[in-house]
Amino acid sequence: MQYVPMLILIGLITTGAAVAAPYTIDTAHSSVGFEIRHLVARVSGGFTDFKGTIVFDPADPAKSKVEAIIQTASISTNNQQRDTHLRSADFFDAATYPTLTFTSTKVEKLSPTKGKVHGTLTLHGVSKAVVLEVEYLGQTANPFDPSKSKLGFVATTTINRKDFGLSWNKVLDKGSLLLGEEVKIVLNIEADGP
């Protein structure tokens, strides 16, 4: 079966911190997920090994930056046989392309809590421009170290897996396809700052 992700990761918009500062993605409280059509339903999955950095400038969101790296072999759909197939040359070819990367090129603030992060997604050896729709969830002190802060975001985008060379499919008896081409990516991000 098949899915693609991606990934990865989020942008900035927002109100209130003092100066531009680097935040690191808290992987214990973040997720990189995706959905794809299978027959007449949708199946979800994600990646468990990822990291990223957000340079956050609340005064001028256009100066904010995002970088993320996802380990392809960490794909998980809660089905070992399917995950093995997804790591194979039919799909992600994790042995040849061990990482997915996202690097932002532009950040747009649309409102105090909404924005867009434009960037380059590199997947399966192919680099394409993508746009993440981002919702800023807030900022708070780190409860374990009140001198530091945390930020929260949700980001979504949809890509066509065939644009990245992930074209495996199966034609069914009546001519329909087993898998869809569009993949919805959902990123839930909590980031640790200074």
PyMOL commands that set and color helices and strands:
alter all, ss='L'
color gray80, all
select helices_A, chain A and resi 27-29+61-63+72-74+80-87+161-164
alter helices_A, ss='H'
color red, helices_A
select strands_A, chain A and resi 21-25+31-38+41-47+50-56+65-71+75-76+99-109+114-123+126-142+145-160+179-192
alter strands_A, ss='S'
color yellow, strands_A
deselect
rebuild
show_as cartoon
